[in-house]
Amino acid sequence: MLSIISCSILQYNKIATTHYKLNEFEDALMYFNGSLNALNNDYAWYGKGLCEYEMKVSGACESFENAVRITKRQMLKKGKILSELGCHRQALETFEFILENHFKQDEIYEGALKGRKIAYEEIS
């Protein structure tokens, strides 16, 4: 049963990602929600947050809050969007996590440093 669920989640996420890349955010959101209905998964929460952000509807901060196990590049984008949406504490936590767990100085590290500075200034 689990392999059937995993397969449908993967299919939902692939279809959702395709719609997202085509700027079809409503359709992408529908498939990310379908994936979440099948099984709670971080990638779908991340995608849902991206769609909500692009569609300028409420809920993006909450969706991103549930997206924990994502790539560092996705995490950096998540932090930038959270900061842009005014969710500065969540953004700061995201940037701090990246800096604590990313061990080379590259664009991800530099972006997290810059994002942390901006988020901290907004909170203070």
C-alpha positions as CSV (number, residue, x, y, z in Angstrom):
1,M,0.0,0.0,0.0
2,L,2.8,2.4,0.9
3,S,4.4,2.0,-2.6
4,I,1.1,2.9,-4.3
5,I,0.8,6.0,-2.1
6,S,4.5,6.9,-2.8
7,C,3.9,6.5,-6.5
8,S,0.8,8.7,-6.5
9,I,2.6,11.4,-4.4
10,L,5.5,11.4,-6.8
11,Q,3.1,11.7,-9.8
12,Y,1.2,14.5,-8.1
13,N,4.4,16.3,-7.3
14,K,5.8,15.9,-10.9
15,I,2.6,17.1,-12.5
16,A,2.4,20.0,-10.0
17,T,6.0,21.0,-10.7
18,T,5.3,20.9,-14.5
19,H,2.3,23.2,-14.0
20,Y,4.3,25.5,-11.8
21,K,7.1,25.8,-14.3
22,L,4.5,26.7,-16.9
23,N,3.2,29.5,-14.6
24,E,-0.1,27.6,-14.2
25,F,-0.2,28.2,-10.5
26,E,-3.8,27.3,-9.8
27,D,-3.4,23.9,-11.5
28,A,0.0,23.4,-9.7
29,L,-1.7,24.2,-6.4
30,M,-4.4,21.7,-7.0
31,Y,-1.9,18.9,-7.6
32,F,0.3,19.9,-4.6
33,N,-2.9,19.8,-2.5
34,G,-3.6,16.3,-3.9
35,S,-0.2,15.2,-2.9
36,L,-0.7,16.5,0.6
37,N,-4.1,14.7,0.8
38,A,-2.3,11.5,-0.1
39,L,0.5,12.0,2.4
40,N,2.0,14.9,4.3
41,N,5.3,15.7,2.4
42,D,7.7,18.6,2.6
43,Y,8.1,19.0,-1.2
44,A,4.4,19.5,-1.6
45,W,4.3,22.0,1.2
46,Y,7.1,23.9,-0.4
47,G,5.4,23.8,-3.8
48,K,2.1,24.9,-2.3
49,G,3.9,27.9,-0.6
50,L,5.4,28.9,-4.0
51,C,2.1,28.8,-5.7
52,E,0.4,30.8,-2.9
53,Y,3.1,33.3,-3.1
54,E,2.9,33.6,-6.9
55,M,-0.9,33.8,-6.8
56,K,-0.6,36.4,-4.0
57,V,-3.1,34.5,-1.8
58,S,-2.7,34.1,2.0
59,G,-1.2,31.0,3.4
60,A,2.3,31.0,1.9
61,C,4.0,31.6,5.3
62,E,2.1,28.7,6.8
63,S,2.8,26.4,3.9
64,F,6.5,27.2,4.0
65,E,6.5,26.5,7.8
66,N,5.7,22.9,7.0
67,A,8.4,22.6,4.3
68,V,11.4,21.4,6.4
69,R,13.2,18.6,4.5
70,I,13.9,20.5,1.3
71,T,17.2,21.3,-0.5
72,K,19.3,24.1,0.7
73,R,18.7,26.0,-2.5
74,Q,14.9,25.6,-1.9
75,M,15.4,26.7,1.7
76,L,17.2,29.8,0.5
77,K,14.3,30.7,-1.8
78,K,11.9,29.9,1.0
79,G,13.7,32.3,3.3
80,K,13.8,35.1,0.7
81,I,10.0,34.7,0.1
82,L,9.2,34.6,3.8
83,S,11.2,37.8,4.3
84,E,9.4,39.5,1.4
85,L,6.0,38.5,2.8
86,G,6.9,40.0,6.2
87,C,7.4,36.7,8.0
88,H,10.8,37.9,9.2
89,R,11.1,35.6,12.2
90,Q,10.5,32.5,10.1
91,A,12.9,33.9,7.5
92,L,15.6,34.4,10.1
93,E,15.1,30.9,11.4
94,T,15.5,29.6,7.9
95,F,18.6,31.5,7.2
96,E,20.1,30.5,10.5
97,F,19.4,26.9,9.7
98,I,21.2,27.2,6.4
99,L,24.2,28.9,8.0
100,E,24.4,26.2,10.7
101,N,24.3,23.3,8.2
102,H,26.0,24.6,5.0
103,F,29.8,24.3,5.2
104,K,31.1,25.9,2.1
105,Q,31.2,29.6,1.1
106,D,29.1,29.8,-2.0
107,E,26.0,31.5,-3.3
108,I,23.8,29.7,-0.9
109,Y,25.9,30.7,2.1
110,E,26.3,34.3,0.9
111,G,22.5,34.5,0.2
112,A,21.8,33.2,3.7
113,L,24.2,35.7,5.3
114,K,22.5,38.6,3.4
115,G,19.0,37.3,4.1
116,R,19.8,36.9,7.8
117,K,21.0,40.5,8.0
118,I,17.9,41.8,6.3
119,A,15.5,39.7,8.4
120,Y,17.4,40.7,11.6
121,E,17.2,44.4,10.7
122,E,13.4,44.1,10.1
123,I,12.9,42.4,13.5
124,S,15.0,44.9,15.4
